[in-house]
Amino acid sequence: MDFKLPDIGEGIHEGEVVKWLVKEGDVVKEDQPLLQVMTDKATVEIPAPRSGKIAKIHAPEGKSALVGSVLVTIDEGAGAPAAKPAPAPAAAAKPAAAA
């Protein structure tokens, strides 16, 4: 999925990519901080919208990005931790009662 710079609010239309906190190939979890963006009002951390693997960073550090422009591509299928199946019931391991 392509993740775009969200509307940061207060009429901000662009921000400068100050620092990436991840690199291509990293596996991230939902809400994990991805990067720091500086506007004319503040520097904010932008979190990952989904879990997955960082496939491509589109916005280099030191460059401005417009709200709605693609920052990063996250591959939701590759590298994301798989859900663990529920353990089998333990009842099968108990010996049968003697009749």
ABEGO torsion letter per residue (X at the ends): XBBBBBBAEGGBABBBBABBABBBGBBBBBGBBABBBBBAABBBBBBBABBEBBABBABBBGBBBBBGBBABBBBAABGBBBBBBBBBBAAAABBBBBX
